[in-house]
Amino acid sequence: MFPEHRELISRLKTSDHHFAKLFDKHNALDQKVQNMESGTEPGTHAEIESLKKEKLLIKDQIYAILKKAGAA
């Protein structure tokens, strides 16, 4: 996610607790969706779609933080 911001992400993960929590939550949701889609974890289509929407909202928040931090 956002490979062009790899250095900034690394820096924010260690200096910004809120950013680190968002980043970890996004990764956890991504893993859960992958597990549900592959069948290793139970989940309905509606549950998967709901998790994807939550993941997208978090990604938008992460991007907003990256944009703000990059402009500083």
Secondary structure, 3 states (H helix, E strand, C coil): CCHHHHHHHHHHHHHCHHHHHHHHHHHHHHHHHHHHHHCCCCCCHHHHHHHHHHHHHHHHHHHHHHHHHHHC
